């Protein structure tokens, strides 16, 4: 490669890294209701979650539907939930939060198929989890679209976002892949009307998460 081209490539790479760092500083958009800030988050231990050592265990679930007019209008049943996953850094058990939307009506033969959607970069702070916001930080329309196509749609926050369990290991693929796989596990275990078939889909940071889930599925996914 000519020296001038290599230098240009390094400059482009440096600029891209700078943009990545900038996007990771804060959450990507404010709450849908400015006067209703995201709730305070605590660590799994502080909030009373008893981790079992079994990835995919549902730790907590609550109704989310009343918080999102967009999702409520679809007739979907929407939950915010916390589930157990595994850190890709040190293999410790973690609590991860997310949202799941179940289509209205009767499930097809074999149950509702599941789509786990990996969101793009929202930030690295605990309050940057989409599940803490009525509009899911702008992702409510994405959840709506998949739900209307007949999928149980799952949106994990990723470790350290939303649940406040530890730090968010930004762009660390094993953690993201574990979080995606365990989100599917938790929802399938909690909802008997779901299929054992699921797909991982993602954009930007979530694209990496979906790729990692595919790479890890034969070993970690079992």
Secondary structure, DSSP 8 states (H G I E B T S, - for coil): --HHHHHHHHHHHHHHHHHHHHHTSS-SS--SSTTS-------TTTTT----S-TT-EEEEEE-GGG-HHHHHTT-EEEEEEEEEE-TTT--EEEEEEEEEE-SS---TT-EEEEEEE-----SSGGG-GGGSTTGGGTHHHHHHHHHTTEEEEEE--TTSSS--S---TT-HHHHHHHHHHHHHHHHHH-TTEEEEEEEEESTHHHHHHHHHHHHIIIII-
